[in-house]
Each structure stands twice: as structure tokens, then as C-alpha cells.
Amino acid sequence: MEITINLPDWIKLPDWQQRFVLEYKELLERVIKLERMLNNWNNLNFTPKCSKELLTTQYKIMEAYLSILEERATIEGVEFIKLIKQETLK
């Protein structure tokens, strides 16, 4: 799954916001993939080396990190984070 962001050409984000948005986008993609894996644990076509408990802990920490990035986005005025999440969760 790849999340795409289609911004109008006239929108130019400062470099730090571009990095912020990219970090959020990549983390969100990984969280979604890990969640999908955990939800389908008994039907995987491979045997994970890590325990489900360890991967569940990783998932929870990644979710917490997403929440921190979302709070930072609100404080720092990075509005496109909301757009990414809305588009992803459709």
C-alpha cells in the first residue's frame, strides 16, 4: 500500500514540513501494514520469527509515535497531516 498526496501545484511546503509530512506518511503506511499482519496472524503465508506479543508492542509504540506527530502537526500548523490520514482511512 502506498499513500499518495496530491497537492495543488501552487502549494509549496517549506523543507521541514515536507520532511515532516514524509515521515508521517511512511510511518502511517508501516502502521497499517503491521496492523494488517497482526489482524491476519493465523492466516499468514509465512511464520514470523518474532512473537505476536513483540510485534503488538511495536505496533502500539508506532501508534503512539503517530499520535505525537499528529499533535506536533497541530501545534506547528502542518495541515496536510489531516489530509493524509483522511485519504488513507477511506
HUFENUR-V257922 format. One record per run of one state. SS is the DSSP state (H for helix, E for strand, C for the rest). FROM is the first residue (numbers start at 1). TO is the last residue. If there is no record, write none. Layout:
{{SS | FROM | TO} {SS | FROM | TO}}
This chain:
{{C | 1 | 14} {H | 15 | 39} {C | 40 | 40} {H | 41 | 43} {C | 44 | 51} {H | 52 | 76} {C | 77 | 79} {H | 80 | 88} {C | 89 | 90}}
